[in-house]
Amino acid sequence: MVSRRRLHNRVRVGSGSWEAAPTDGEQMSGPARGEMEMSKFDLLVVLPPTPPERYDAAIAEAMEPYSAQESTYERADPNGIAWVEELRAGGVLPQGVELTWPQVAEAYNSAHGYENSHSKALRVGWEGRGYWLREWNPNGRWDYYGAYRHEGPYFPYRPEAADDSRLWIAEYPEEFASRGPLAGLTARCDGGPLGLLDLETLRDTLGRLAAEDHDAWRAGNGDAPRWDWFRFTEDREENIAKARASAVPASALLRLDGTWADADDWRDDHASYWQYVNAYLDALSDDTVVLAVTCHC
């Protein structure tokens, strides 16, 4: 069966476990990277051949160097650590039992009134180890992320892959899965081995939609004054080509070697960024795993 994950109300914070996303009224701790306005963007994470049960952990490992906050880990076993034993002595933690980090984190955060997203909260990583967020990372690109997009799953997949357990699919509310430019494509996922993903259908679909949009624009008042930011060129074929070129690349790419490519690095030449990402992905082997996540920065 296809692997489905209920992630739509949860995000990854630092290298920690999936946690509830901050509400609109809840302030994230610390400044944004540079002076950039807080925003969400799509990222393609490229991994070597990876079993689906390892996808979450592999994403966490690959993305950790780019977390906006650097993490300080406690040792693997919390038992015998001085401050943990002080919590025992104070009645916050039970005596005479072997403790795990999730137990310690729950008790510590509850005793201090910290939500899991609080900057001073004790967190638990995917491997079950306690850690703290200590300082802002100069290489940081995100402060939380999740496998959930408001426009539904990112990739079409090939018909023969319909029941393949290696597909990565988040569970979306019906209203999200049925909107966005790919709403007519029901066979979609959030990633998996490249050989299962149908990148050409993605390009063809967005190219066709660009043609339809261009034709609708020309059928209306195409000579009306334009906004400063204008979506179309006069050339129908150029609009189609741009839509096809930008269909697969997300705003950022995390490569196999762990390096990060960002559309902002090509700020004045997005066409070159699209060309680079398409060529990079097209050159990978079919068993290379590509997963789409949504990041906040």
C-alpha positions in Angstrom: 0.0 0.0 0.0 1.0 3.6 -0.6 2.6 5.2 2.5 0.2 8.0 3.8 1.2 10.4 6.5 -1.1 12.6 8.5 1.1 15.7 8.6 -1.2 18.5 7.7 -1.4 20.1 11.1 2.2 19.3 12.1 5.6 20.7 11.3 9.2 19.8 12.0 10.9 22.3 14.3 14.7 22.2 14.2 15.7 18.6 14.1 12.9 17.7 16.5 9.7 15.7 16.3 6.7 16.7 14.3 4.9 19.4 16.4 1.9 21.6 16.1 2.4 24.6 13.8 2.3 28.0 15.5 -1.1 29.6 15.4 -1.5 33.0 13.8 -1.3 34.7 17.2 1.7 32.7 18.4 5.1 34.4 17.9 8.0 32.4 16.7 11.2 33.1 18.8 14.1 34.9 17.3 14.6 37.0 14.1 14.0 36.0 10.6 17.1 35.2 8.5 18.6 38.6 7.6 15.8 41.1 7.2 13.7 38.8 5.0 10.0 38.9 5.6 8.6 35.7 7.0 7.3 33.5 4.2 6.7 29.9 3.1 8.4 28.3 0.2 8.6 24.8 -1.4 11.9 22.8 -1.2 12.9 19.7 -3.1 15.0 17.4 -0.9 17.1 15.0 -2.9 18.2 11.8 -1.1 20.1 8.6 -2.1 17.9 5.4 -2.4 16.1 5.4 0.9 13.3 3.1 2.3 10.1 5.0 2.8 10.1 4.3 6.6 13.3 6.4 6.7 12.0 9.4 4.7 11.1 11.5 7.7 14.4 10.9 9.4 16.4 11.4 6.2 14.7 14.7 5.6 15.6 15.8 9.2 19.2 14.8 8.8 19.6 16.6 5.4 17.9 19.8 6.5 19.4 20.1 10.0 22.5 22.2 8.8 20.1 24.8 7.5 17.9 25.2 10.5 17.6 28.8 11.6 18.5 27.8 15.1 21.4 25.6 16.1 20.8 22.6 18.3 22.6 21.4 21.4 21.9 17.7 22.2 21.9 16.0 25.5 23.4 12.5 25.8 21.3 9.5 24.6 20.3 8.3 28.1 18.7 10.9 30.4 19.1 8.8 33.5 21.9 10.0 35.8 22.2 13.5 34.3 22.4 15.9 37.2 19.6 18.3 36.2 17.3 15.4 35.4 18.0 13.9 38.9 17.2 17.2 40.4 13.8 17.1 38.8 13.4 13.6 40.3 14.3 14.9 43.7 11.8 17.8 43.3 9.0 15.4 42.5 8.7 16.6 38.8 9.9 13.2 37.6 9.1 9.8 39.2 11.7 8.0 41.3 12.9 4.4 40.7 12.1 4.1 37.0 14.1 4.3 33.8 13.3 7.6 32.0 13.1 8.4 28.3 13.7 11.8 26.8 10.0 12.2 25.8 9.0 11.7 29.4 11.6 14.2 30.6 10.7 16.8 28.0 6.9 16.5 28.8 7.6 16.9 32.5 10.2 19.7 32.2 8.1 21.8 29.7 4.9 21.3 31.8 6.7 22.4 35.0 7.9 25.5 33.3 4.7 26.2 31.4 6.5 25.9 28.0 4.7 24.9 24.8 6.7 22.7 22.5 7.4 25.7 20.2 8.7 27.9 23.0 12.4 28.9 22.5 13.4 27.5 25.9 11.5 24.2 25.6 13.3 20.9 25.8 12.7 19.2 22.5 13.1 15.6 21.4 14.7 14.7 18.1 13.5 12.0 15.6 16.0 9.6 17.2 14.5 10.1 20.7 17.3 12.3 22.1 16.6 15.5 24.0 18.0 18.8 22.7 17.8 22.6 23.1 17.7 25.4 20.5 20.6 27.7 21.5 21.4 30.3 18.9 20.6 31.5 15.4 22.5 29.8 12.6 24.1 32.1 10.0 23.5 29.5 7.4 19.8 29.1 8.4 17.2 28.8 5.6 14.1 27.7 7.6 12.6 27.7 11.0 9.9 25.0 10.5 8.7 22.8 7.7 6.1 20.1 6.9 4.9 17.8 4.1 1.8 19.7 3.4 0.9 22.3 0.7 -2.2 24.4 0.4 -2.3 23.5 -3.3 -2.2 19.7 -2.6 0.5 17.2 -3.5 3.4 18.4 -5.6 4.1 15.6 -8.1 2.1 13.5 -10.4 3.1 9.9 -10.3 3.1 7.2 -13.1 0.0 5.0 -13.4 2.0 1.9 -12.7 3.2 3.3 -9.4 -0.3 3.7 -7.9 0.1 1.1 -5.1 3.9 1.5 -4.6 4.7 1.9 -0.9 7.7 4.1 -1.8 5.4 7.1 -2.8 5.3 9.7 -0.1 1.8 11.1 0.3 0.5 13.4 3.0 -3.2 13.3 3.9 -4.8 16.5 2.7 -8.3 17.9 3.5 -10.5 17.5 0.4 -10.7 21.3 -0.2 -6.8 21.4 -0.4 -6.4 18.4 -2.5 -8.9 19.7 -5.0 -7.6 23.1 -5.7 -4.5 24.6 -7.3 -3.2 24.2 -10.9 -3.0 20.4 -10.6 -6.4 19.9 -9.1 -7.5 17.8 -12.2 -4.7 15.3 -11.6 -5.7 12.8 -8.9 -2.6 10.6 -9.1 -0.3 12.9 -7.1 2.2 12.5 -4.3 4.7 14.5 -2.3 7.7 12.6 -3.6 9.4 9.2 -3.9 12.0 7.6 -6.2 12.3 9.6 -9.4 11.4 6.6 -11.5 7.9 6.7 -10.0 7.3 10.4 -10.5 5.9 11.8 -13.8 7.7 15.0 -14.3 6.7 15.3 -17.9 3.0 15.3 -17.0 3.7 18.1 -14.5 5.5 20.1 -17.2 2.8 19.4 -19.9 0.0 20.3 -17.5 1.4 23.6 -16.5 2.3 24.4 -20.1 -1.2 23.7 -21.2 -2.6 25.9 -18.4 -0.3 28.7 -19.4 -1.6 28.5 -22.9 -5.2 28.6 -21.7 -4.4 31.6 -19.5 -2.7 33.4 -22.3 -5.6 32.8 -24.7 -8.1 34.0 -22.0 -6.0 37.2 -21.5 -5.8 37.9 -25.2 -9.6 37.3 -25.5 -10.1 39.9 -22.9 -8.7 43.4 -23.0 -5.1 42.5 -23.7 -4.1 46.1 -24.4 -5.2 47.4 -21.0 -2.5 49.1 -18.9 -0.4 46.5 -17.0 0.6 46.3 -13.4 4.3 46.8 -12.6 4.5 43.0 -12.0 3.0 41.4 -15.1 2.5 37.7 -15.5 2.5 37.3 -19.3 4.7 38.1 -22.2 3.2 39.0 -25.6 4.6 35.7 -27.0 2.2 32.7 -26.3 5.0 30.2 -26.9 7.3 32.0 -24.5 4.7 31.9 -21.8 4.2 28.1 -22.4 8.0 27.6 -22.3 8.3 29.5 -19.0 5.5 27.5 -17.4 7.1 24.2 -18.5 10.6 25.3 -17.3 9.3 26.4 -13.8 6.9 23.4 -13.3 9.3 21.1 -11.5 11.8 23.3 -9.7 10.7 24.6 -6.3 11.9 27.7 -4.7 14.9 25.8 -3.4 16.8 22.6 -3.9 18.7 20.5 -1.3 21.1 18.4 -3.4 22.5 14.9 -2.8 25.8 16.3 -1.5 24.0 18.4 1.1 24.4 21.7 -0.5 21.6 24.2 -1.0 20.5 25.9 -4.2 18.0 28.8 -3.9 16.1 30.7 -6.5 17.1 33.9 -4.7 20.7 33.1 -5.7 19.5 33.6 -9.3 17.3 36.6 -8.3 17.7 38.4 -11.7 17.8 35.2 -13.8 15.2 32.7 -12.7 15.3 31.1 -16.1 18.9 29.9 -15.4 17.8 28.6 -12.0 14.9 26.6 -13.6 17.3 25.3 -16.3 19.8 24.2 -13.6 17.3 22.4 -11.4 15.7 20.6 -14.4 19.1 19.5 -15.7 20.2 18.3 -12.2 17.0 16.3 -11.6 16.9 14.8 -15.1 20.5 13.5 -14.7 19.7 11.6 -11.5 19.1 7.8 -11.4 15.5 6.5 -11.2 16.1 5.2 -7.6 17.1 8.6 -6.3 14.5 9.9 -3.9 13.0 13.4 -4.3 10.7 14.7 -1.6 8.8 18.1 -1.6 8.4 19.9 1.7 7.0 23.3 2.5 9.3 25.5 4.6 8.8 28.7 6.7 11.5 31.2 7.0 
